[in-house]
Amino acid sequence: MSMREYEFASRPFVVGQSEEGDFPSAAPIEETLTEVVSHDWVNDEYKHMVVTASPKALAVAPGQFFHVLCPSPDEGDLWFRRPQSIYAIDRDNARLEFLYKCVGRGTHGLATLEPGDKCNIVGPLGVGFSLDPASKNVVVLGRGVGLATLAPISQLAGEQGVGVTAILSARNPDYVLSRERFEKIGAEIVPVTDSDGTSDLDNVETILRGLINDGKADAFYTCGSNRLFQLMRRLGKEYSIPGQVAMEQVMACGLGPCYVCVKTFEVDGERILRRVCVEGPVFDMQEAVGW
């Protein structure tokens, strides 16, 4: 196909102005200029942002992410976008939700956006979670902002009548994120925190083994903590329970060419390299080595 015959999108899809026919239908990824609907602090570290969405953006799957163009929080420039996992997909109202932690210049810049401001996103990107139709009960185990990444797959499981046990790990009860999302789908919620000692690995292992013995662990899902991932990986191998991990990694382009996000994986006894942005961020739990 010649360059003349191929159609390129050279400008962002503007929600509320652009039409679907204005852009190549064959490309599942697009740059979208959204509008911030709400942007609130959840606690002193995390913010919850809701934006309008285009039809292509609404096709995002649990575990996928968007590359967000963040305004600078100071006089310096920000050269790269910041990856943000999808937190919730509201297709009825054509909106997307993100829950993120303010940790650096990018996310602190993102935190300055107010309702009515424009937010430029690229996506949906990466490989998301999958749910085996044979699963009757699944376990999600996350910590910190990793809980936001696990919320959509838990929602999907609940919608399909799959039982969900959500083990929510945090420093203290104020940082047990997304609890209301898991409650909404009827998940069995098990909060574990550092402040009362329940997040200790031995205790979490006892909880997981209890769920396995009760037949409530057909599959494992995790994000947000390497030590919790390693625990789930070990138990998954011991009991032949399939699992998936959403990996968090620094990214530059988010599209694959830069290779900044390469991690090591073990496949059939061989160590190989994969890019988290395009071959993940969701991977088979037994193939991932860790952060």
C-alpha positions as CSV (number, residue, x, y, z in Angstrom):
1,M,0.0,0.0,0.0
2,S,1.4,3.4,-1.0
3,M,1.8,6.3,1.4
4,R,-0.8,8.1,-0.7
5,E,-3.4,5.3,-0.2
6,Y,-2.8,5.0,3.6
7,E,-4.8,7.3,5.8
8,F,-3.0,8.9,8.8
9,A,-4.6,10.6,11.8
10,S,-2.5,13.7,12.2
11,R,-4.5,15.4,14.9
12,P,-6.3,14.3,18.1
13,F,-9.9,13.1,18.2
14,V,-11.7,15.9,20.1
15,V,-14.5,14.5,22.2
16,G,-17.7,16.3,21.4
17,Q,-16.4,17.8,18.1
18,S,-14.8,15.1,16.0
19,E,-16.7,12.3,14.2
20,E,-15.7,8.7,14.1
21,G,-15.5,8.9,10.3
22,D,-12.8,11.6,10.5
23,F,-10.1,9.0,11.5
24,P,-8.9,5.6,10.3
25,S,-11.2,2.9,11.5
26,A,-8.5,0.3,11.2
27,A,-6.3,1.8,13.9
28,P,-7.5,0.8,17.5
29,I,-5.2,3.4,19.1
30,E,-5.7,7.1,18.8
31,E,-4.7,10.4,20.4
32,T,-7.8,11.8,22.1
33,L,-8.4,15.3,23.5
34,T,-10.7,14.7,26.4
35,E,-12.3,17.1,28.9
36,V,-11.8,16.7,32.7
37,V,-15.2,16.0,34.3
38,S,-14.0,15.8,37.9
39,H,-10.7,15.5,39.6
40,D,-10.6,15.0,43.4
41,W,-8.2,14.0,46.1
42,V,-9.0,10.5,47.6
43,N,-6.4,11.1,50.4
44,D,-3.2,13.1,50.7
45,E,-1.4,11.1,48.0
46,Y,-4.0,9.8,45.5
47,K,-6.3,11.6,43.0
48,H,-9.3,10.3,41.1
49,M,-9.8,11.8,37.6
50,V,-12.8,11.4,35.3
51,V,-12.6,12.4,31.7
52,T,-14.8,12.3,28.6
53,A,-14.0,9.6,26.1
54,S,-14.1,8.8,22.4
55,P,-15.6,5.5,21.1
56,K,-12.1,4.1,20.5
57,A,-11.0,5.0,24.0
58,L,-14.1,3.4,25.5
59,A,-13.0,0.1,23.9
60,V,-10.2,-0.2,26.5
61,A,-10.0,-3.5,28.3
62,P,-9.2,-4.1,32.0
63,G,-5.4,-3.9,32.5
64,Q,-4.7,-1.7,29.5
65,F,-3.5,1.8,29.9
66,F,-3.4,5.3,28.4
67,H,-0.3,7.5,27.9
68,V,-1.3,10.9,29.4
69,L,0.2,14.2,28.4
70,C,0.7,15.9,31.8
71,P,1.1,19.7,32.2
72,S,4.3,20.8,33.9
73,P,4.0,21.6,37.6
74,D,6.8,24.2,37.4
75,E,8.8,26.2,34.9
76,G,10.6,23.2,33.5
77,D,9.3,21.1,30.6
78,L,8.0,17.5,30.7
79,W,9.4,15.6,27.8
80,F,7.4,12.4,28.1
81,R,3.9,11.3,28.7
82,R,2.9,9.2,31.8
83,P,1.3,5.8,31.6
84,Q,-2.0,5.5,33.6
85,S,-3.9,2.2,34.0
86,I,-7.6,2.4,33.4
87,Y,-9.5,2.5,36.7
88,A,-13.1,2.3,35.4
89,I,-14.9,2.4,32.1
90,D,-18.3,4.1,32.0
91,R,-19.6,3.3,28.6
92,D,-23.1,4.6,29.3
93,N,-21.9,8.1,29.9
94,A,-18.8,7.9,27.6
95,R,-16.3,8.5,30.4
96,L,-13.0,7.0,31.6
97,E,-11.7,7.1,35.2
98,F,-8.1,7.1,36.5
99,L,-6.8,6.7,40.0
100,Y,-3.2,7.6,40.5
101,K,-0.5,8.5,43.1
102,C,1.3,11.8,43.0
103,V,4.9,10.8,43.1
104,G,6.9,12.9,40.6
105,R,6.7,15.9,38.4
106,G,4.5,14.2,35.8
107,T,1.7,13.2,38.2
108,H,2.0,16.4,40.2
109,G,1.5,18.2,37.0
110,L,-1.4,16.0,36.1
111,A,-2.9,16.8,39.5
112,T,-3.2,20.5,38.5
113,L,-5.9,19.8,35.9
114,E,-9.3,21.1,36.9
115,P,-12.8,20.2,35.7
116,G,-13.3,21.8,32.2
117,D,-9.6,21.5,31.3
118,K,-8.5,19.5,28.3
119,C,-6.5,16.3,28.9
120,N,-4.6,14.7,26.0
121,I,-4.4,10.9,26.1
122,V,-3.1,8.2,23.7
123,G,-4.6,4.7,23.8
124,P,-5.9,2.2,24.7
125,L,-2.4,0.6,24.9
126,G,-0.9,-2.7,25.8
127,V,-2.3,-6.1,26.6
128,G,-5.0,-6.4,29.3
129,F,-6.3,-9.1,31.6
130,S,-8.3,-12.1,30.4
131,L,-10.9,-14.0,32.2
132,D,-11.3,-17.8,31.7
133,P,-15.0,-18.6,31.1
134,A,-14.5,-21.7,33.2
135,S,-13.5,-19.7,36.3
136,K,-16.1,-19.6,39.1
137,N,-14.1,-17.8,41.8
138,V,-11.0,-15.6,41.4
139,V,-8.7,-13.9,43.8
140,V,-7.3,-10.4,43.3
141,L,-4.4,-9.3,45.5
142,G,-3.0,-5.7,45.2
143,R,-1.3,-3.0,47.1
144,G,-1.5,0.8,46.8
145,V,-2.3,2.1,43.3
146,G,-2.2,-1.5,42.1
147,L,-5.7,-1.9,43.5
148,A,-6.9,0.6,40.9
149,T,-5.5,-1.6,38.1
150,L,-7.3,-4.6,39.6
151,A,-10.7,-2.9,39.9
152,P,-11.8,-3.3,36.2
153,I,-11.0,-7.0,36.0
154,S,-12.9,-7.5,39.2
155,Q,-15.8,-5.5,37.8
156,L,-15.8,-7.7,34.6
157,A,-15.7,-10.9,36.7
158,G,-18.7,-9.7,38.8
159,E,-20.7,-8.8,35.7
160,Q,-20.1,-12.4,34.5
161,G,-21.2,-13.9,37.7
162,V,-17.7,-14.9,38.8
163,G,-17.1,-14.7,42.6
164,V,-14.3,-12.3,43.6
165,T,-12.2,-12.2,46.7
166,A,-10.2,-9.0,46.9
167,I,-7.3,-8.9,49.3
168,L,-6.5,-5.2,49.6
169,S,-3.1,-4.3,51.1
170,A,-2.0,-0.9,52.3
171,R,0.1,0.9,54.9
172,N,-3.0,1.7,57.0
173,P,-6.8,1.8,56.6
174,D,-6.7,5.3,55.0
175,Y,-4.9,3.9,52.0
176,V,-7.1,0.8,51.4
177,L,-8.1,2.1,48.0
178,S,-11.1,1.2,45.8
179,R,-13.0,-0.6,48.5
180,E,-16.3,0.8,47.4
181,R,-15.7,-0.5,43.8
182,F,-15.1,-4.1,45.1
183,E,-18.1,-3.8,47.4
184,K,-20.3,-2.7,44.5
185,I,-19.7,-6.0,42.6
186,G,-20.3,-8.1,45.8
187,A,-16.7,-9.1,46.2
188,E,-15.5,-10.6,49.5
189,I,-13.1,-8.0,50.8
190,V,-10.1,-8.8,53.0
191,P,-8.2,-5.7,54.0
192,V,-4.7,-6.2,55.2
193,T,-2.5,-3.4,56.6
194,D,0.9,-2.7,57.9
195,S,-0.5,-0.8,60.8
196,D,-2.1,-3.8,62.4
197,G,0.4,-6.4,61.1
198,T,-2.2,-8.3,58.9
199,S,-0.2,-7.4,55.7
200,D,2.6,-9.7,56.9
201,L,3.5,-12.2,54.1
202,D,2.8,-15.2,56.4
203,N,-0.7,-13.9,57.2
204,V,-1.4,-13.2,53.5
205,E,-0.2,-16.7,52.6
206,T,-2.5,-18.2,55.3
207,I,-5.4,-16.3,53.7
208,L,-4.6,-17.5,50.2
209,R,-4.2,-21.1,51.3
210,G,-7.5,-20.9,53.0
211,L,-9.2,-19.7,49.8
212,I,-7.5,-22.4,47.8
213,N,-8.7,-25.1,50.3
214,D,-12.2,-23.6,50.1
215,G,-12.3,-23.8,46.3
216,K,-12.4,-20.1,45.9
217,A,-9.2,-19.6,43.8
218,D,-9.7,-20.7,40.2
219,A,-7.3,-17.9,39.1
220,F,-5.0,-15.3,40.6
221,Y,-4.6,-11.6,39.6
222,T,-2.1,-9.2,41.2
223,C,-0.6,-5.8,40.8
224,G,1.3,-3.2,42.9
225,S,3.8,-5.3,45.0
226,N,6.7,-7.5,44.1
227,R,6.6,-9.4,47.3
228,L,2.9,-10.2,47.0
229,F,3.4,-11.1,43.4
230,Q,6.2,-13.6,44.3
231,L,3.9,-15.1,47.0
232,M,1.0,-15.6,44.5
233,R,3.4,-16.9,41.9
234,R,4.8,-19.5,44.3
235,L,1.4,-20.7,45.4
236,G,0.1,-20.7,41.8
237,K,2.9,-23.0,40.8
238,E,2.3,-25.2,43.8
239,Y,-1.4,-25.7,43.2
240,S,-1.4,-25.2,39.4
241,I,-3.6,-22.1,39.6
242,P,-3.3,-19.9,36.5
243,G,-2.6,-16.2,37.2
244,Q,-1.8,-12.9,35.6
245,V,0.2,-9.9,36.9
246,A,0.0,-6.3,35.8
247,M,3.5,-4.9,35.9
248,E,4.4,-1.3,36.7
249,Q,7.3,0.1,34.8
250,V,8.8,3.4,33.7
251,M,7.9,4.0,30.1
252,A,9.0,6.6,27.5
253,C,7.1,6.1,24.3
254,G,4.4,3.6,25.4
255,L,4.4,2.2,21.9
256,G,7.4,-0.1,21.8
257,P,10.2,1.5,19.8
258,C,12.2,3.0,22.7
259,Y,12.7,-0.3,24.7
260,V,12.9,1.6,28.0
261,C,10.4,-0.7,29.7
262,V,12.1,-4.0,28.8
263,K,11.9,-6.7,31.6
264,T,13.2,-10.3,31.9
265,F,10.8,-13.2,31.6
266,E,11.2,-16.9,31.8
267,V,9.5,-19.0,29.1
268,D,10.0,-22.7,28.8
269,G,13.2,-22.5,30.9
270,E,14.7,-19.7,28.8
271,R,15.2,-16.1,29.9
272,I,13.9,-13.7,27.3
273,L,13.2,-9.9,27.2
274,R,9.8,-8.4,26.6
275,R,8.5,-4.8,26.5
276,V,6.0,-4.0,29.2
277,C,4.2,-1.4,27.1
278,V,3.3,-3.6,24.1
279,E,3.7,-7.2,25.2
280,G,2.1,-6.3,28.6
281,P,1.6,-4.7,31.0
282,V,-0.4,-7.9,31.8
283,F,1.7,-11.1,31.7
284,D,1.3,-14.7,32.7
285,M,2.2,-14.9,36.4
286,Q,4.6,-17.9,35.9
287,E,6.5,-16.3,33.1
288,A,7.1,-13.0,34.9
289,V,10.3,-12.9,37.0
290,G,9.5,-9.8,39.0
291,W,10.2,-6.1,39.2
